Amino acid sequence: MKIAVTAKGTKLASEVDPRFGRAAYILIVDTKDMKIEVLDNKENVNAFKGAGIQAATMIADRGAEVLLTGFCGPNAFRTLEAAGIKVGSDVSGTVAEAIEAFLNGEVTYTQAANAEGHW
């Protein structure tokens, strides 16, 4: 299974970035072999609008089934929901800790956005 995790850096030891659409990086981790694909999210970091939608599309295109992040706005959440991607929000710690929590069944999926949209 592929899991997308927002991150401040490019390694499993990196801290989870609490922002989704404007996260510095998004790591796609394949839980079968723990291989990581690093997505540089710099185009969305300073986007005027639509950062969450673009980030959601990017992870959907990579086959992610779950997103682990801190906060997810309404437009991004709707896009993720439409793509069938489950969202675990209020995630913190390192990427490795977030993956471990997910694998141990400790991540709660959210049913709605937990952040305001950026206009």
Helices and strands as residue ranges (DSSP letters): E 2-7, E 25-30, E 35-40, H 42-45, H 51-61, E 66-68, H 74-82, E 86-88, H 95-103
